Amino acid sequence: MTGPIPAAADLVQRAAGIIAARRRGDLAGADELLAAFDSEQARTLGFYLLADLTLGLLATQTGQSLDEVVRELTLFVADAAQSPPT
């Protein structure tokens, strides 16, 4: 892919693929996709863009503002940190 938009799309797809592979238990596939990033900066950008798109999609689907979604996520993470899984 060439140019900034297709390259960014590739980074986002790779980041999403890593999460999907881990969720289905394909740790080798996730590691392979993770190693395919050519730099730490590309990896960070891919996951940042994926998070940004996901939060925006969730806000759209729920009818909440992005701030509301982030606030709920922050509370959920704080609660999860206080009560580890059993």
Residue pairs with C-beta under 8 A, 6 or more apart in sequence:
1 7
1 9
1 10
8 45
8 49
11 37
11 42
11 43
11 45
11 46
11 49
12 46
12 49
12 50
12 53
14 33
14 36
14 37
14 46
15 43
15 46
15 47
15 49
15 50
16 50
17 29
17 30
17 33
18 30
18 33
18 34
19 30
19 50
21 27
21 29
21 30
21 33
22 30
34 43
37 43
37 46
55 66
55 69
55 70
55 73
56 66
58 64
58 69
59 65
59 66
59 68
59 69
62 69
64 72
